[in-house]
Amino acid sequence: MSTSHDDELNMLREQRRAALQQQLEAQASQQADAEVKAQQAHMEAAQLDAAMRTLLTNEARSRLATVAMAKPARASTVKQTIVQLHHEGKFTAPMSDEQLKQLLLSQSKSRRSASIRRI
């Protein structure tokens, strides 16, 4: 009777060991995928920043940096739009600060059209 309990115990231990091994492999795979994605995102950001150095004047880059501090997602969208506009030939590099202001205004949500009524 003792050997059947020992066999059962060994089988349970082996199953648990296999489950833990699978779990560790899955975690390692997820971590490797996350590192690859982070590295790709970093490379894309570096490419965008390099493109901004050639596509924008110093003043426009300064303005975009200020926008990035306040709203990083919006700055990223604006950078992608600038690259897209340049590829389409919609402007000649470098984009001036005034052109960037116009682009920012065109992409901003209009607050002027909102009306407030007091009751």
N, C-alpha and C positions, 0 to 999 in steps of 0.2 A: 504494500500500500504506500509505503514511503517513496518508492521509486516512481510511482505514477504521479505523486505530488511533486517530486523533484523534476520530473519530465515536464509537467504542466508549468511549474515555476520557471524552468529554463526556457520553455517556449514563449511564455509571457514576457520574460526579460528580452528575448531575441526580437519579439515583435515591437516592444517598446524601443529597443535600440535602433531598429530599422526605421521606426516612425520618427525618432529624433534625428537620425541621419538625413532623412528626406526633408524634414523641417529645416535643418541647417543648410542643406543644399538650396532649398527654395529661397531662404533669406539671403544667401550669398549671391544668388542669381539676381534677386531684386535689387540688392545693393550695387551690383555691377551695372545693371541697367540704369539705375539712378545716377551713378557716376558718369556714365556715357552721355546721358541726357544733359546733365549739368555741364559737362565739357562742351557739348555741341552748342548749348545756349551761350556759354562764355565765348566760343569762337564766333558765333553769329553777332553777338554784341560788339566784339572787337572789330569785326568787319564793318558793322554799321558806323562805329565811331571813326574808323579810318575813312569811310566814305564821307562822313560829315566834315572831316578836315578839308576835303577837296571840294565839297559841294556848297559849303557855307562860308561866309565871311567871318572874321573874328567876332564882330558884334552879334551876328546871328547865332553863332555857336554859343556865345555868352548868354544870350536870351534863351536858347534851347536848354542850356545847363540849368538856368533858373527854373524853367518849367519842369525839368526833370527832378529837381529837388522837391518841388511842391507836388507834382503828379507824375510819377515815373511811368505809369501806363500810358498817359497821354503823350509824353515825350517819345516813347517808343513808337506809338502810332504815327506821330508826326515824322519821325525819322524814316519809317518805312514808306510813308507817303512821299517824302522828298526823294527818296531813291527811285520810287516808282515813277514820279513825275519826270525825273531826269532821264530815266530809260525811255520814256515815251517822248522825250524831246520837248516837253512843255516849258522848260526854262533853260537858260544857259548858266553854267556854273561860273562863278560862285553866286549863290542866292544871297541877296542883300538882306539886311535886317528888316527893311520895309516890306520886302516880299514875304519874309517869314511871318511878319505881323499879319499880313493879309491872309496867309495860309492858316494861321492860328485862329483868326476871326472867322474864316469860312468854316472851320471845323468845330467851333465852339457852339454850344447850345445858346440860342438867342434868349437872353433874359429881358431884352427890351420889349418883346412882344407880350410878355406876361402883364396882365392888368390886375390891380388889386382894388377891390371895391369895399368900401366901408359901409357897414349897415348901421 
